[in-house]
Amino acid sequence: MPLQEKLAGRLSGKVAVITGAASGIGRATALLFSGEGASIIMADVDADAGKRVADEIIQSGGRAFFAASDVTSAADCGRVVEHAIRDFGRIDILFNNAGIIRRATVLDLAEADWDRVMAVNVKSIYLLSREVIPHMQKAGGGTIINTASGWGLTGGAKAAVYCASKGAVVLLTKAMAIDHGPQNIRVNCICPGDNDTGMLRDEAQQLGEDSGRFFAESAKRPLGRVGKPEEIAQAALYLAGDASSFVTGTALVVDGGGLAGSI
Amino acid sequence: MRLENKVALITGGTSGIGEAVAELFAREGAKVAITGRNESRGHAVTARILEAGGCAIFLRTDVRKAAECRRAVDETLRSFTRLDILFNNAGVFFPQTALECTEEEWDLQIDINLKGTFLMSKYALTPMIVQGSGVIINNSSGWGLVGGDKAVAYCASKGGVVLLTKAMAIDHGRQGIRVNCICPGDVDTPMLPEDARLRGLDWKTYLAGCENRPLGRIGTVDEIAKAVLFLASDDSSFMTGTALVVDGGGTAD
């Protein structure tokens, strides 16, 4: 992208931390935010894929740094933020996007899987936010976006811990919005419907279903298709930018109409 | 420009949120048709848009009347040949309990806020279905999601708008039409001081109550307009049947 276009970007001069940035929604958001002029600190456990995305951004003229990190570790979260401040001097946007799914009823779910899903999907938001918010407070504001899910608003079959974790994300979002609104920090979440990501293929595999049939089933919603990670990234961009300056504590549903009601 | 070559029809476009949306859409390249009941205010808005190099017409319309809604859609098509975006924004509000609200006042609020949304959508959907694409955005309210004091007809109408939005999203998604609503919190429109007056509250006390939300202030019409732009543009291509809350955190607790 030519420099002039970059200067006119909707996030020009902003610094964004994105977790789960090596693939899917996180990757699409890193690429979009960078294209809109933001500097990106990417966190993910997948070092190879993460570095590839960072290289892609740098090669197209953007600024990005990949931090191999596990956001369930307080120490790792501290290091990511320290690095962001050292390299870029500030953090304007935190996109808590890292997430995993286990498709099982409570009867079939191992305790270790419960703990792991809750740690990645929920505790990571707490750990990283408490590192980032003081910097946002000092800078006079910021915006935090959490990836929840349609299944954070309604239940789904064989998804007990995932639903529990995403429901927690929705209400953690609202609680943080209330606490930090007076400091001009906006906190919102996105509730995506099924998307064309590795997670959806992983779900089919966990349930022992054919992925073609699983995708066809997932497309049964008013718009008649699954979403693209780029479309979720656009929703994150709206919440990250000044266009949403009066939006906080809300859950933005991006699901092709999946939750509108029964078809 | 994010709405280049698009045609938008905006009801209640002569003041407040509708006026801000008309001006923003025009700046983003859309041709806009605005409706309203006040002719001089309507022409003032279109004149400003034309002066700034945009493209706009005013159509005097009472959205309670089917024939006038049909005419508004027909006139828009005659002037601009297509219709891509309908913003159902016209709305009225009287602060009343069920005991205070007269039948006439009930009908007025339900007919403008809810039936008007149905009628305008009914006529706008036909050309959108022929085109194979279109976007409808309805103006609901935070009080379409939670109750408020002295607002029975308004809450009923806005709750109706939220669910009408979802029902239409289900019916017309496969035809390439997205239907969403926005739920604004208190915003700097003429509706706010009017509400204070009708409630018999002085402006300072009333405003302090409105500002009591996480962001500590009321919204601006431009902030609502930007939410409508997001829903009108391709940036929200996977969104339908949803309620976008723009309220400074007012309904977070």
Interface residues (C-beta under 8 A of the other chain):
Chain A: K174 A177 I178 H180 G181 P182 N184 R186 G193 R221 P222 L223 G224 G227 K228 E231 I232 Q234 A235 L237 Y238 A243 S244 S245 F246 V247 T248 G249 T250 L252 V253 V254 D255 G256 G257 L259 A260 G261 S262 I263
Chain B: K166 A167 A169 I170 H172 G173 R174 R178 G185 R213 P214 L215 G216 G219 T220 E223 I224 K226 A227 L229 F230 D235 S236 S237 F238 M239 T240 G241 T242 A243 L244 V245 V246 D247 G248 G249 T251 A252 D253
